[in-house]
Amino acid sequence: MDEDTTMAPTLSLDEIISVGRDIQNRSSRRVGAKVVEDRYFKEYFGVCPLVVSIVWNLLAQHDLIPEKGEIKHLLWALVFF
């Protein structure tokens, strides 16, 4: 892998949860407690936000994210698993 290749930005767990809430059509409705938010996220996507972050970073590290790939695309893929 070349040193000058552009990697996807690292996303915080809050950013991943925010995109996940948008996909769940709950972007304006925050449950409040982090434990509850994490549970809703895991129920919907099948994994916790930390796993999504790890997978996203591994994809970026190995240059496997398409040019216009976004975290929402990974989350949508998880919905259909």
N, CA, C and O atoms as a GROMACS GRO file, in nm:
protein
  324
    1MET      N    1   0.084  -0.116   0.000
    1MET     CA    2   0.000   0.000   0.000
    1MET      C    3   0.089   0.123   0.000
    1MET      O    4   0.184   0.130   0.079
    2ASP      N    5   0.062   0.220  -0.086
    2ASP     CA    6   0.142   0.341  -0.095
    2ASP      C    7   0.120   0.429   0.027
    2ASP      O    8   0.013   0.429   0.088
    3GLU      N    9   0.225   0.505   0.062
    3GLU     CA   10   0.218   0.596   0.175
    3GLU      C   11   0.121   0.712   0.150
    3GLU      O   12   0.059   0.761   0.244
    4ASP      N   13   0.107   0.756   0.024
    4ASP     CA   14   0.028   0.875  -0.004
    4ASP      C   15  -0.116   0.845  -0.045
    4ASP      O   16  -0.185   0.935  -0.093
    5THR      N   17  -0.163   0.723  -0.026
    5THR     CA   18  -0.302   0.694  -0.060
    5THR      C   19  -0.394   0.761   0.041
    5THR      O   20  -0.361   0.773   0.158
    6THR      N   21  -0.508   0.804  -0.006
    6THR     CA   22  -0.604   0.871   0.080
    6THR      C   23  -0.689   0.767   0.150
    6THR      O   24  -0.753   0.683   0.086
    7MET      N   25  -0.690   0.773   0.283
    7MET     CA   26  -0.770   0.680   0.361
    7MET      C   27  -0.896   0.750   0.407
    7MET      O   28  -0.899   0.872   0.424
    8ALA      N   29  -0.999   0.673   0.428
    8ALA     CA   30  -1.124   0.728   0.480
    8ALA      C   31  -1.100   0.782   0.621
    8ALA      O   32  -1.018   0.727   0.695
    9PRO      N   33  -1.169   0.888   0.657
    9PRO     CA   34  -1.147   0.945   0.790
    9PRO      C   35  -1.193   0.850   0.900
    9PRO      O   36  -1.289   0.775   0.883
   10THR      N   37  -1.124   0.854   1.011
   10THR     CA   38  -1.164   0.777   1.127
   10THR      C   39  -1.287   0.846   1.187
   10THR      O   40  -1.289   0.968   1.204
   11LEU      N   41  -1.385   0.767   1.219
   11LEU     CA   42  -1.510   0.822   1.273
   11LEU      C   43  -1.522   0.790   1.421
   11LEU      O   44  -1.483   0.682   1.466
   12SER      N   45  -1.577   0.883   1.497
   12SER     CA   46  -1.601   0.858   1.639
   12SER      C   47  -1.725   0.769   1.653
   12SER      O   48  -1.806   0.758   1.561
   13LEU      N   49  -1.738   0.708   1.768
   13LEU     CA   50  -1.855   0.624   1.794
   13LEU      C   51  -1.982   0.708   1.791
   13LEU      O   52  -2.086   0.660   1.745
   14ASP      N   53  -1.975   0.832   1.838
   14ASP     CA   54  -2.092   0.920   1.835
   14ASP      C   55  -2.135   0.949   1.691
   14ASP      O   56  -2.255   0.955   1.662
   15GLU      N   57  -2.038   0.966   1.601
   15GLU     CA   58  -2.072   0.990   1.460
   15GLU      C   59  -2.138   0.866   1.398
   15GLU      O   60  -2.233   0.877   1.321
   16ILE      N   61  -2.086   0.750   1.432
   16ILE     CA   62  -2.144   0.626   1.381
   16ILE      C   63  -2.286   0.607   1.434
   16ILE      O   64  -2.376   0.569   1.360
   17ILE      N   65  -2.306   0.634   1.562
   17ILE     CA   66  -2.439   0.622   1.622
   17ILE      C   67  -2.534   0.722   1.557
   17ILE      O   68  -2.650   0.690   1.531
   18SER      N   69  -2.485   0.842   1.530
   18SER     CA   70  -2.568   0.944   1.467
   18SER      C   71  -2.615   0.902   1.328
   18SER      O   72  -2.732   0.918   1.294
   19VAL      N   73  -2.524   0.847   1.247
   19VAL     CA   74  -2.561   0.799   1.114
   19VAL      C   75  -2.658   0.681   1.128
   19VAL      O   76  -2.753   0.669   1.050
   20GLY      N   77  -2.633   0.595   1.227
   20GLY     CA   78  -2.723   0.482   1.252
   20GLY      C   79  -2.863   0.527   1.289
   20GLY      O   80  -2.962   0.469   1.243
   21ARG      N   81  -2.873   0.632   1.374
   21ARG     CA   82  -3.004   0.685   1.410
   21ARG      C   83  -3.076   0.739   1.287
   21ARG      O   84  -3.198   0.724   1.274
   22ASP      N   85  -3.001   0.802   1.198
   22ASP     CA   86  -3.061   0.855   1.075
   22ASP      C   87  -3.119   0.742   0.990
   22ASP      O   88  -3.229   0.754   0.937
   23ILE      N   89  -3.045   0.633   0.977
   23ILE     CA   90  -3.093   0.517   0.900
   23ILE      C   91  -3.217   0.456   0.966
   23ILE      O   92  -3.308   0.409   0.897
   24GLN      N   93  -3.220   0.458   1.097
   24GLN     CA   94  -3.335   0.404   1.171
   24GLN      C   95  -3.451   0.502   1.174
   24GLN      O   96  -3.555   0.474   1.235
   25ASN      N   97  -3.435   0.617   1.111
   25ASN     CA   98  -3.536   0.723   1.110
   25ASN      C   99  -3.563   0.775   1.251
   25ASN      O  100  -3.676   0.807   1.287
   26ARG      N  101  -3.455   0.781   1.330
   26ARG     CA  102  -3.464   0.833   1.467
   26ARG      C  103  -3.368   0.948   1.487
   26ARG      O  104  -3.327   0.975   1.600
   27SER      N  105  -3.330   1.018   1.381
   27SER     CA  106  -3.227   1.121   1.392
   27SER      C  107  -3.263   1.232   1.490
   27SER      O  108  -3.174   1.289   1.554
   28SER      N  109  -3.389   1.264   1.502
   28SER     CA  110  -3.429   1.371   1.594
   28SER      C  111  -3.469   1.318   1.732
   28SER      O  112  -3.494   1.396   1.823
   29ARG      N  113  -3.474   1.187   1.745
   29ARG     CA  114  -3.516   1.128   1.873
   29ARG      C  115  -3.401   1.054   1.938
   29ARG      O  116  -3.369   0.942   1.901
   30ARG      N  117  -3.341   1.117   2.034
   30ARG     CA  118  -3.233   1.054   2.108
   30ARG      C  119  -3.292   0.994   2.234
   30ARG      O  120  -3.366   1.061   2.306
   31VAL      N  121  -3.260   0.870   2.261
   31VAL     CA  122  -3.315   0.801   2.377
   31VAL      C  123  -3.258   0.860   2.505
   31VAL      O  124  -3.329   0.873   2.605
   32GLY      N  125  -3.133   0.896   2.504
   32GLY     CA  126  -3.072   0.959   2.621
   32GLY      C  127  -2.958   0.876   2.677
   32GLY      O  128  -2.842   0.912   2.662
   33ALA      N  129  -2.991   0.766   2.740
   33ALA     CA  130  -2.888   0.683   2.802
   33ALA      C  131  -2.805   0.612   2.696
   33ALA      O  132  -2.859   0.552   2.602
   34LYS      N  133  -2.673   0.618   2.710
   34LYS     CA  134  -2.583   0.557   2.612
   34LYS      C  135  -2.606   0.406   2.602
   34LYS      O  136  -2.599   0.349   2.493
   35VAL      N  137  -2.634   0.343   2.713
   35VAL     CA  138  -2.658   0.198   2.714
   35VAL      C  139  -2.779   0.165   2.627
   35VAL      O  140  -2.778   0.067   2.552
   36VAL      N  141  -2.884   0.246   2.637
   36VAL     CA  142  -3.005   0.222   2.559
   36VAL      C  143  -2.979   0.250   2.412
   36VAL      O  144  -3.023   0.173   2.326
   37GLU      N  145  -2.907   0.358   2.381
   37GLU     CA  146  -2.872   0.389   2.242
   37GLU      C  147  -2.792   0.273   2.181
   37GLU      O  148  -2.820   0.231   2.069
   38ASP      N  149  -2.694   0.223   2.257
   38ASP     CA  150  -2.613   0.111   2.208
   38ASP      C  151  -2.699  -0.013   2.184
   38ASP      O  152  -2.677  -0.086   2.087
   39ARG      N  153  -2.795  -0.038   2.273
   39ARG     CA  154  -2.884  -0.154   2.256
   39ARG      C  155  -2.969  -0.141   2.130
   39ARG      O  156  -2.981  -0.237   2.054
   40TYR      N  157  -3.028  -0.024   2.109
   40TYR     CA  158  -3.107  -0.001   1.987
   40TYR      C  159  -3.022  -0.019   1.862
   40TYR      O  160  -3.065  -0.079   1.764
   41PHE      N  161  -2.899   0.033   1.868
   41PHE     CA  162  -2.807   0.022   1.755
   41PHE      C  163  -2.778  -0.126   1.726
   41PHE      O  164  -2.786  -0.170   1.611
   42LYS      N  165  -2.745  -0.201   1.831
   42LYS     CA  166  -2.711  -0.342   1.814
   42LYS      C  167  -2.831  -0.424   1.767
   42LYS      O  168  -2.815  -0.515   1.686
   43GLU      N  169  -2.950  -0.393   1.816
   43GLU     CA  170  -3.070  -0.464   1.772
   43GLU      C  171  -3.096  -0.442   1.624
   43GLU      O  172  -3.142  -0.533   1.554
   44TYR      N  173  -3.068  -0.322   1.576
   44TYR     CA  174  -3.099  -0.287   1.437
   44TYR      C  175  -2.991  -0.335   1.340
   44TYR      O  176  -3.022  -0.390   1.234
   45PHE      N  177  -2.864  -0.314   1.376
   45PHE     CA  178  -2.753  -0.345   1.285
   45PHE      C  179  -2.686  -0.479   1.314
   45PHE      O  180  -2.607  -0.527   1.232
   46GLY      N  181  -2.714  -0.539   1.426
   46GLY     CA  182  -2.659  -0.671   1.458
   46GLY      C  183  -2.524  -0.668   1.527
   46GLY      O  184  -2.475  -0.772   1.572
   47VAL      N  185  -2.463  -0.551   1.535
   47VAL     CA  186  -2.334  -0.535   1.604
   47VAL      C  187  -2.334  -0.401   1.676
   47VAL      O  188  -2.415  -0.313   1.646
   48CYS      N  189  -2.243  -0.386   1.771
   48CYS     CA  190  -2.235  -0.260   1.844
   48CYS      C  191  -2.154  -0.157   1.762
   48CYS      O  192  -2.082  -0.194   1.670
   49PRO      N  193  -2.166  -0.030   1.796
   49PRO     CA  194  -2.094   0.074   1.722
   49PRO      C  195  -1.942   0.054   1.721
   49PRO      O  196  -1.876   0.090   1.624
   50LEU      N  197  -1.887  -0.004   1.827
   50LEU     CA  198  -1.743  -0.028   1.832
   50LEU      C  199  -1.700  -0.126   1.722
   50LEU      O  200  -1.596  -0.107   1.659
   51VAL      N  201  -1.779  -0.229   1.700
   51VAL     CA  202  -1.748  -0.326   1.593
   51VAL      C  203  -1.755  -0.258   1.457
   51VAL      O  204  -1.670  -0.284   1.371
   52VAL      N  205  -1.853  -0.172   1.436
   52VAL     CA  206  -1.863  -0.099   1.310
   52VAL      C  207  -1.738  -0.014   1.291
   52VAL      O  208  -1.683  -0.008   1.181
   53SER      N  209  -1.694   0.052   1.396
   53SER     CA  210  -1.573   0.135   1.390
   53SER      C  211  -1.450   0.052   1.354
   53SER      O  212  -1.369   0.093   1.272
   54ILE      N  213  -1.437  -0.064   1.416
   54ILE     CA  214  -1.323  -0.152   1.388
   54ILE      C  215  -1.325  -0.199   1.243
   54ILE      O  216  -1.223  -0.196   1.174
   55VAL      N  217  -1.442  -0.242   1.196
   55VAL     CA  218  -1.454  -0.289   1.057
   55VAL      C  219  -1.423  -0.176   0.960
   55VAL      O  220  -1.350  -0.195   0.863
   56TRP      N  221  -1.479  -0.057   0.985
   56TRP     CA  222  -1.455   0.058   0.898
   56TRP      C  223  -1.305   0.091   0.891
   56TRP      O  224  -1.251   0.115   0.783
   57ASN      N  225  -1.239   0.091   1.007
   57ASN     CA  226  -1.096   0.122   1.010
   57ASN      C  227  -1.013   0.015   0.940
   57ASN      O  228  -0.914   0.046   0.874
   58LEU      N  229  -1.053  -0.111   0.953
   58LEU     CA  230  -0.982  -0.218   0.882
   58LEU      C  231  -1.001  -0.206   0.731
   58LEU      O  232  -0.906  -0.226   0.655
   59LEU      N  233  -1.122  -0.175   0.689
   59LEU     CA  234  -1.146  -0.154   0.546
   59LEU      C  235  -1.060  -0.040   0.493
   59LEU      O  236  -1.002  -0.049   0.385
   60ALA      N  237  -1.053   0.069   0.570
   60ALA     CA  238  -0.972   0.184   0.530
   60ALA      C  239  -0.824   0.149   0.528
   60ALA      O  240  -0.751   0.189   0.437
   61GLN      N  241  -0.780   0.076   0.628
   61GLN     CA  242  -0.639   0.038   0.639
   61GLN      C  243  -0.594  -0.045   0.520
   61GLN      O  244  -0.481  -0.032   0.474
   62HIS      N  245  -0.682  -0.129   0.469
   62HIS     CA  246  -0.648  -0.214   0.356
   62HIS      C  247  -0.697  -0.157   0.223
   62HIS      O  248  -0.697  -0.226   0.121
   63ASP      N  249  -0.737  -0.031   0.225
   63ASP     CA  250  -0.779   0.042   0.106
   63ASP      C  251  -0.892  -0.030   0.032
   63ASP      O  252  -0.888  -0.046  -0.090
   64LEU      N  253  -0.992  -0.074   0.108
   64LEU     CA  254  -1.104  -0.149   0.052
   64LEU      C  255  -1.234  -0.069   0.048
   64LEU      O  256  -1.338  -0.122   0.012
   65ILE      N  257  -1.227   0.059   0.084
   65ILE     CA  258  -1.346   0.143   0.078
   65ILE      C  259  -1.351   0.208  -0.060
   65ILE      O  260  -1.255   0.272  -0.102
   66PRO      N  261  -1.462   0.192  -0.131
   66PRO     CA  262  -1.474   0.254  -0.264
   66PRO      C  263  -1.456   0.405  -0.256
   66PRO      O  264  -1.469   0.465  -0.149
   67GLU      N  265  -1.428   0.465  -0.369
   67GLU     CA  266  -1.399   0.608  -0.375
   67GLU      C  267  -1.506   0.694  -0.308
   67GLU      O  268  -1.474   0.787  -0.234
   68LYS      N  269  -1.631   0.664  -0.332
   68LYS     CA  270  -1.739   0.742  -0.272
   68LYS      C  271  -1.807   0.668  -0.158
   68LYS      O  272  -1.921   0.699  -0.121
   69GLY      N  273  -1.740   0.570  -0.102
   69GLY     CA  274  -1.796   0.492   0.007
   69GLY      C  275  -1.808   0.572   0.134
   69GLY      O  276  -1.719   0.650   0.169
   70GLU      N  277  -1.917   0.554   0.203
   70GLU     CA  278  -1.943   0.623   0.329
   70GLU      C  279  -1.985   0.521   0.434
   70GLU      O  280  -2.022   0.408   0.403
   71ILE      N  281  -1.978   0.565   0.560
   71ILE     CA  282  -2.014   0.476   0.670
   71ILE      C  283  -2.158   0.429   0.658
   71ILE      O  284  -2.190   0.318   0.700
   72LYS      N  285  -2.245   0.512   0.600
   72LYS     CA  286  -2.385   0.471   0.586
   72LYS      C  287  -2.398   0.348   0.496
   72LYS      O  288  -2.490   0.269   0.514
   73HIS      N  289  -2.308   0.333   0.401
   73HIS     CA  290  -2.314   0.216   0.313
   73HIS      C  291  -2.280   0.088   0.390
   73HIS      O  292  -2.342  -0.016   0.368
   74LEU      N  293  -2.183   0.097   0.479
   74LEU     CA  294  -2.150  -0.019   0.564
   74LEU      C  295  -2.268  -0.051   0.655
   74LEU      O  296  -2.303  -0.167   0.674
   75LEU      N  297  -2.329   0.052   0.713
   75LEU     CA  298  -2.443   0.029   0.802
   75LEU      C  299  -2.560  -0.033   0.728
   75LEU      O  300  -2.624  -0.124   0.779
   76TRP      N  301  -2.589   0.015   0.606
   76TRP     CA  302  -2.697  -0.045   0.527
   76TRP      C  303  -2.666  -0.192   0.495
   76TRP      O  304  -2.756  -0.275   0.497
   77ALA      N  305  -2.541  -0.223   0.467
   77ALA     CA  306  -2.503  -0.362   0.441
   77ALA      C  307  -2.532  -0.448   0.564
   77ALA      O  308  -2.580  -0.561   0.551
   78LEU      N  309  -2.502  -0.395   0.683
   78LEU     CA  310  -2.528  -0.471   0.806
   78LEU      C  311  -2.676  -0.494   0.829
   78LEU      O  312  -2.715  -0.596   0.884
   79VAL      N  313  -2.760  -0.400   0.788
   79VAL     CA  314  -2.905  -0.416   0.802
   79VAL      C  315  -2.951  -0.540   0.726
   79VAL      O  316  -3.039  -0.613   0.772
   80PHE      N  317  -2.892  -0.564   0.610
   80PHE     CA  318  -2.937  -0.674   0.526
   80PHE      C  319  -2.869  -0.807   0.554
   80PHE      O  320  -2.895  -0.906   0.485
   81PHE      N  321  -2.781  -0.811   0.655
   81PHE     CA  322  -2.721  -0.939   0.694
   81PHE      C  323  -2.816  -1.016   0.779
   81PHE      O  324  -2.785  -1.128   0.822
   0.00000   0.00000   0.00000
